[in-house]
Amino acid sequence: MVYFFTYLIYFYASALALFYLALMIMSYFNTLRYRYRYTKKEEEYLKKYPDEAPGISIVAPAFNEEVIIIDSVHSLLSLAYPNFEVIIVNDGSKDRTLELMEEEFELEEVPYYYVYKVYCQPMKRILRSKNPLYKKLIVVDKENGGTKADAMNAGVNVAQFNYFINTDVDCILATDTLSKIILPVLDSDKQVIAVGATMRMVNSCTIDKGRITRVKPPNRIIPLFQETEYLRSYLVAKMGWSLINAIPNVSGGFGLFDTGVVIGAGGFDSDSHAEDMDMTTRMVAYMRENRKPYRIVQCPYSLCWTEGPPNLKVLNRQRTRWGRGMLQFILDHRRFLFNKDYGRLGFVVMPYILLFEFLAPIIEFVGFFFLLFLLITSQINFDTFWMMVLYAYLIGLSVSIITISYDLVLGKLYKRFWEYMKLVLFSAFEAILYHPLVVIFTLRGYVQYLTRSNFKWGQMTRQGFSPSNKVNNNVSNAKEI
Amino acid sequence: MYSDYYLYYLSYLSSLYSGYPLIIRVTVIVVAILAFITVFGVIRLLFIGYKINKRDKRRRDVEEQFESKLAFVMSNEVNYDIEEIKNLLNYDQKKEKKWKSEILTDLVLSIRDDLNKGEKLNHLNYRNCLENLRLMPYWEKRVKIAGLSKRKEALQIIGSLDVGINTGTLSKSVFHKNSYLRKTARNVYTDQDTYNPFRFMEENFDESFTQLDKIRLHATLIKRFQEGKLPNLLRWVSNSKNSNYITFIIQEIGFFKQFEAAPSLLDMLQKQENRDVRIQIILTLGELEYDECIADLMQRYALESTPVREAIMKTMGKIQCEETLEFLVEAYQKTDDDNFKLSIVRAIRKHGKEGEARLNMLKGQLREEEQIIIKQVFAENIIIAG
């Protein structure tokens, strides 16, 4: 029995290492290919010939976001793209979110024939600006649905363009986001149903009027760890999967989606704790069931900056929710697993999620304590113990360092080189200080889901983008983080 | 040189685990490989950082040396000959490193684009600057000998410099097996050739033809149109079997207002089986305001799928006559689809005051919830006009 467990854990770690190695290689070639295909020249065409640029709706739900809403909307409205609209869904905010928008953007109620193409809580009214400067802005005022999914559906019902961006009001997008994210859609011979891009932490960046003027790695330790974690996820895992059209998830923080396919698949699921992964999977299933060829693409460039959990309490909330979402996802979508009708979804994506995302925290947790047990009971010696620990440690560290070098090759975003070295340095401590916490919080999420504990949507302490706002930290309730 | 040390520590490491199970010894090797990857990764990172800093410094130096001089020459109303520019710039490409040509190209293009915005560019001086800096030969050489990505970049730069090219340079690239390189080369050919620029347009352009290619070619056709050299586009439709390409050409016929193509398009509509092509023909007939298509479209309306019907609505909104207005009002009354009703109301609204009057009449006959559709379309206009 002891041998069985020892070998199980060992081979699991080795399989994980091999997977990451394969993803790193795939990601490398895919990133090279992406840079070769899409240059500044292609983006310039869209700006120069605005009639040819496909329209994009940006949908951003807001619930009690009075601290950041004005900066955020200004930021979204100032994106450099000729043909887009910004849809802010006020999800029954109890603070001054709507009032502030009404004052700042000179909003007034307009008649609107609202069609519920996908389910959401009732819409109260649609507001648009009297000022032509803000003619791209649409505000949907609706009753609170309690989840981001419900608010997103309300926005999708209003979106007039074939593609929409799913984002949050606490996210800041790069000025050229839309022209970068639409290029893979325009250049594909198959229907592109979703495009993801790299997200980073906004925590220590300098922001002026809703625009990032200086990108910095976070000063606080948790967002700093999360920056590297995000880079690994986007630049290695998703870029790698993108090469074989098997991206498991287009992030809920930022992603471009095909409006028709989202509606066809039934919209975002309000009951899901991982609505982004759930949506991506249902979109793929929808395409497979309708026998339509499709692609999901990952753009390697950093296009979105979001506020990361500043402390353990918020990290705990974030990861337990992700944990609940993961278990719920596995149970809800188990029918796709090894189902030949769903092709790659059934034979690559689902097994990967089950074995290397869902089981990883369980095996890591059990594996560590099992190793400790073997050491204490003298079934292994110290040399072997440390060798095994070093093995697991170096897998993570080497992947992180390679990821940081990929990021630097794509473009130097931090002004100073030592800021990259800071990421490297902290990567060395990630396995000791950060990763164990993530494992524990995720397992807590599994337990919560199984015991049907009282699920509360996470709370996020908003610091605001403007320096003045950072002084008065406010709490926005029920924000999904 | 230090191989003895390395061998010593390696043998020490293996001695530590000699006699252990195979799996542990394999782990030792894997850990050594991972440690190597980690150290290599850090060194690579430092090297990339060094290269980036060096590139930035070079860029700053070149800008400091040439920016003001180039801006002066390219914006000057006085025409300078090559010798004068040579004396001013004091630059001999043969003696310089190749990276300098790359940075200079970026610099020249950025100055040119800035001057173009204020219409201050002296085109002759711009050409003479390129001649003096020998940038075209540098990029043409790259097109001939460089690897795939550098070659594509070189082609794009030649297109941006926009001073013509010896199309012999492109001969390998226009038939290359890599579709990205091939399509870029064909686009540059159409853009820059003076003898037979539309050679590839007549041959379907390329078998893989995407939305992005449409935008690239659209830009090229606009340039050709401004030079007054755009032929009748319809002839390229008859030679093609690629529906994406046919759709694009028909769209361009509408964009460039080639009115003479309208009767042939209407004939084509009768025979066309591809839905996307039919939609585009209908939209182009609207762009060309070809009112003789009305009867045909009305007849077709009842039999077509929703996307084609939407296109018919849009075209009716463009043509705007008594007949189309009557048809739209009738279509509104017959339809149950709310989204479609919105499209119809928008088309009616485009009929000016008469359209508005009919909408007001219609509003009086509708249920309260449905009246919102009409109110919404009126509000859209207020916002646009605002």
Interface residues (C-beta under 8 A of the other chain):
Chain A: Y7 Y10 S14 A17 L32 R35 Y36 R37 T39 K41 E42 Y45 L46 K48 Y49 E52 P54 V110 P111 Y112 Y113 V115 R128 S129 K130 N131 P132 K135 L183 V185 L186 D187 S188 D189 D383 T384 M387 M388 L390 Y391 L394 I395 L397 S398 I401 I402 I404 S405 L408 V409 K412 F417 Y420 M421 V424
Chain B: L16 Y17 Y20 I23 I24 T27 V28 V30 V31 L34 A35 I37 T38 G41 V42 R44 L45 I48 G49 I52 N53 L148 S149 K152 E153 Q156 G159 S160 Y180 S208 T210 Q211 L212 K214 I215 R216 H218 A219 I222 D338 N339 L342 E369 E370 I372 I373 K375 Q376 F378 A379 I383 I384 G386
